[in-house]
Amino acid sequence: MAYEIRPLATLASQARQFFTQAVPGAVVRLWANTFTVLGKVLALLDFEHEMRRQFLFNQLFASTAEYEWLTRHGFELGLTPDAGDSARGTITVPAIAGLLIPASVQFARADGATYSTLAPTTATSTSVDLLVQADAAGIAYDVDAGDSLFLVVATGVPEALGATATVDAGGITGGLDPEDLETFRARVLYRKRNPPQGGSASDYVQWVGEALATAKAVYVDSFANDSRSVWVCFTVSDQPNNIPTDAEVAIVQAYVSDTVRRPITARVFATAPTPVPVAIALTNFAPDTPDTRAAVAVEIAALQADEMEPATPSTPFVLYTEAIASAVKRATGVSHFTLVSPAADIPFVTGGQMPVLQEPTYS
């Protein structure tokens, strides 16, 4: 329940009643008298108190607390907001052989984002590869391979160092945005609602989230006829079709397998979903225009992101044709169509298999 601020009229009415109770013979309803004026003044003061009390009331609960107070709720549970991560990569810069480039030399992107060298490096030829890191956390600081960065001239920068650097083939990647308020709130509320239980399914969900900030959904099950083995499959928010990379799986595997947190008798197997392409074919599609096709593609992508799940060892996942048809119907501008493929609901019975919806074909 929320703390309701009383209206000014109510507060003023109560203030007038106080005068009636405290001052013998006071008649506050007769005009004109100072009691009415004083009642309104007191109402304004108490209104400020009401707003303060509402603010403090909201901070009592993780579901309504503001950022600084929410971090206090998290601190008591051993949770802190993820600070994000800075993008890293290498750049190639013209130089002369033997030139020493110190750490903290800055390069800037065209939009002003800056990157600093991480270690002193000596050029051995007419160019030098430098390891750089973005000066701020966030995915916006990732840079594609082949893009240019420009030397920020400052004290300590060698004059013989080239002014323009080229980002190497791997790009500058790995930037991760700091955790936003509502994402952290969801983690705090999850912990409150699911306290540690020595290896329950909710514990593994919590551990995967701690291991990988981009974890989106976690599915926990046991293998058939093996009560000691724990199957942990997860999706992420930063990869195509939400399927984690091998490196991300390795990070999660190491974290959930650590005997500091997992039950000592458990054997934990972290895995990514196995993508199973699902072709979608539409006929009698009208109006067949680039705009309607683009709208359908957006709805299919949303269906993939929001509703596609992997089957677990004990629970199949069924892709219903109705879900695909409904997504196409929601596309802006589409008046009619016939869903040809898939022609029937598709069950996925092997643990880890997850449907990956393909872009529709039209005929």
FENRA-V896416 format. One record per residue. N is the residue number from 1. NEAR is the number of other ideal C-beta (glycine too) atoms within 12 Angstrom. Layout:
BEGIN
[[N,NEAR] [N,NEAR]]
END
This chain:
BEGIN
[[1,9] [2,11] [3,18] [4,12] [5,21] [6,20] [7,14] [8,22] [9,15] [10,18] [11,26] [12,27] [13,23] [14,23] [15,29] [16,30] [17,20] [18,20] [19,26] [20,21] [21,14] [22,14] [23,16] [24,8] [25,12] [26,20] [27,15] [28,27] [29,15] [30,13] [31,10] [32,10] [33,18] [34,17] [35,28] [36,23] [37,18] [38,21] [39,29] [40,22] [41,20] [42,25] [43,28] [44,19] [45,18] [46,25] [47,24] [48,17] [49,17] [50,23] [51,20] [52,16] [53,18] [54,19] [55,19] [56,17] [57,20] [58,22] [59,22] [60,20] [61,21] [62,31] [63,22] [64,24] [65,28] [66,21] [67,22] [68,15] [69,25] [70,34] [71,25] [72,21] [73,30] [74,29] [75,18] [76,16] [77,24] [78,15] [79,27] [80,21] [81,27] [82,26] [83,16] [84,24] [85,25] [86,30] [87,36] [88,30] [89,35] [90,31] [91,46] [92,32] [93,37] [94,24] [95,31] [96,20] [97,14] [98,15] [99,26] [100,23] [101,39] [102,21] [103,18] [104,22] [105,40] [106,32] [107,42] [108,28] [109,30] [110,13] [111,12] [112,16] [113,30] [114,28] [115,39] [116,33] [117,36] [118,24] [119,20] [120,18] [121,27] [122,19] [123,24] [124,15] [125,15] [126,16] [127,25] [128,34] [129,26] [130,42] [131,28] [132,45] [133,33] [134,37] [135,26] [136,24] [137,25] [138,22] [139,24] [140,20] [141,36] [142,30] [143,37] [144,19] [145,18] [146,17] [147,27] [148,23] [149,40] [150,26] [151,31] [152,26] [153,16] [154,17] [155,11] [156,18] [157,25] [158,28] [159,15] [160,20] [161,35] [162,29] [163,21] [164,22] [165,37] [166,29] [167,34] [168,26] [169,16] [170,21] [171,24] [172,40] [173,27] [174,28] [175,29] [176,30] [177,26] [178,22] [179,29] [180,18] [181,22] [182,18] [183,27] [184,34] [185,27] [186,25] [187,34] [188,35] [189,23] [190,27] [191,29] [192,23] [193,16] [194,23] [195,14] [196,21] [197,15] [198,15] [199,27] [200,19] [201,23] [202,21] [203,28] [204,39] [205,33] [206,36] [207,39] [208,43] [209,34] [210,29] [211,32] [212,37] [213,33] [214,32] [215,36] [216,30] [217,28] [218,38] [219,33] [220,36] [221,27] [222,26] [223,22] [224,14] [225,9] [226,16] [227,14] [228,17] [229,24] [230,35] [231,33] [232,46] [233,43] [234,42] [235,38] [236,31] [237,24] [238,25] [239,24] [240,17] [241,30] [242,33] [243,33] [244,38] [245,22] [246,14] [247,18] [248,31] [249,31] [250,18] [251,26] [252,36] [253,29] [254,21] [255,28] [256,39] [257,27] [258,19] [259,15] [260,12] [261,23] [262,32] [263,24] [264,14] [265,14] [266,28] [267,22] [268,34] [269,28] [270,36] [271,36] [272,36] [273,38] [274,22] [275,24] [276,26] [277,20] [278,33] [279,22] [280,39] [281,24] [282,34] [283,19] [284,17] [285,28] [286,18] [287,19] [288,23] [289,17] [290,12] [291,15] [292,27] [293,27] [294,19] [295,27] [296,37] [297,27] [298,23] [299,31] [300,37] [301,25] [302,21] [303,34] [304,32] [305,25] [306,19] [307,25] [308,36] [309,31] [310,38] [311,28] [312,31] [313,28] [314,19] [315,23] [316,22] [317,31] [318,21] [319,35] [320,22] [321,26] [322,17] [323,30] [324,38] [325,29] [326,20] [327,33] [328,39] [329,24] [330,20] [331,32] [332,18] [333,23] [334,32] [335,16] [336,18] [337,30] [338,20] [339,33] [340,22] [341,24] [342,27] [343,16] [344,15] [345,19] [346,28] [347,17] [348,28] [349,18] [350,22] [351,29] [352,34] [353,32] [354,37] [355,38] [356,31] [357,36] [358,23] [359,21] [360,37] [361,19] [362,26] [363,14]]
END
